[in-house]
């Protein structure tokens, strides 16, 4: 698998999410070209690629953070892209599911000149979650126990601006980073 890609779905079923991320310089608010935006998230039923065996019991790992041991060679819902001259990347993925103990989220890193300048998570909102989670395959996974207001990691600054576009969801966010 090539890690640089815009379509992350592979064989995963779920509602299309068109995820747009703009990266800007925190001091000047100017777009940053060629920043690498790396994202990964669980599938509709809460499983992470690369860590499927650890994910099946719930509370799936961050899928890339220290201490986690890969259990498989799957790569679905993982990828990276370089920002364009407007500082923007767009991924085609699926709307992430959830797993016990965490609100719906997408992991993200921004790299500049081979340095990680931001490690964060992007969050959804309850209104769009309710619309998406009423559909299959999400509806198979009932009993969600954690939402933004009860998740210890949630940060409002990481909440995506979401909109329904027909059957798909559009999520956008602007991230301001320090060049260091």
N, C-alpha and C positions, 0 to 999 in steps of 0.2 A: 504494500500500500504506500502510495505517495502521501506524505503528511501535508503537503501543500495542495489543498483542494478546496473547492467551494461547496460541493455537494457531499454532505456527510452521511447521508441516509443509508447507503448500502441496502441491506435487505430489511431494514427496520420499518415496521408499520406504525402509522400514527398521522396526526394532523400536520400538514406542511407548516413549518415555521421559516419564514424569510427573516433572518436575523441580520440587521445592519448595525455596524459598530463604526463610529467616527472617533479617531484618535487625534487629540490636539495637544499642543504645548501648553502646560499649565500657566506659564508666565505671559505668553503673548496671545493665546487662544488661536494661534495659527495651526492649520492642519499639518500633521506629520506624515510625510510620504515614506514608504518602505518600512514602516513599523510592522513587526510580525505580530499578528493577533492569533492566539492559539486558544481554541475552545474545546470542551468536552462535557458531556452530560449523559445521564442515564436514559434508557429507552422508555417506552410508554409504561412498562411494568416495573421500572425501578432497577434495571440491571445495567451495569457498566461493562463496556467491552474491555478486554484485557484482565478483568477482575470478576468474571461471571460467577465463579464458585464462591467468592467472598460476598457478592451481591445478593445471592439467593436467600440468605437468611435475613435480609433487611439491613438497613444501615450501611449501604454500600460505601466503599472507600472513595476518596476523592479521585481515584483513578489516575494518579500521577504524582501524588505527594509522597514524601519520604515515608519509609516504613512499609509501604504496600508492596506485596509481591505479586507479579503478574501470574495469572493462572491459565491464560489462553492467549492466542495470537490474534484475537478479533480486534477490529479497528473501527467498528461502526460508531458514529456520532462523535468522532474525533477528527480534528483537522486544524490547519493553520493557513493563513493568507497574509500577503504583504499589502498594506494600505496603498491606495492610489494617490494621485496628486492632491485630491481633496481630503486625504486622511481616512478614507472609507474602505471597509471590506463588507462583503455580504456573503452569508452562508445560507445554503438551503439545507435544512435539517428537519427534524420533527419536533413538535412541542414536547418538552421533557415530561416524564412521569414524575413520580415521587416514591419515596421509601420511608419506612418508619423513622421518626425522630428528626426529619428535615422537611423544610418547606421546598417547594419547587424551585430549582436553581440550575444555572449553567456555570461551570467553572471557566475561568478566563485568565490568560496571562498576556501581557504586552511586552515585547522585546524590542529594544533599540540597540543597534550595534552589538549584537550578541549578549546583551545584558538584559535581565528581567527587570523592568521598571514598574510593573504593576502585576500583582497577583490578587484576584478578586473573584467575586461571584455575581452573576446577574440574576435578578429575581422577576417573577411574573406577578400577576395580581389575581385576587380571588374571583373577580367577575369573569375574566377570560378563562381562568382555570375551570370554573363551573361549566362553561359552554363546551370546552374541549373534553373535560373528563366525563361528560354525559355520553360521549361517543365511544365506539369500540376503536382500539383495544383497551383504552383507558378504563372503561366502565367495568372491566373484569377485576380491577384492583380497588376494591372498596375499603373503607375503614381508615381513610387518611387521618392522621393524628396531629399533624403539625402544619401551621400556617405562618405567614410572615410575622404576625404579632406574637407568636409563641416560639419562634425559632431564634436561638441565641446567636446565630451568625448573621441573620438578616440585617441589611443596611439599606435604608430608603434611597441612598445615593446610587445604589446598584439596581434599582427597579427599572425595568424596561418600559418604554412607552409602547403599549400594545394596541392593536386594532385588528378587527376581523376583516378579512378581504375575501368575501365569498366563504368557501370552506376552509381557507388558509388563515394563518395568523401572521401579521407583520409585527416585528419587535425591533425597536431602534433605541440606541443610547449613544451619548457622546461621553467620552472618557478623557479627562485632562490628566496628563502625566508630566512628571518632572524629568527633564532630559539628564539631569545629574551632572 
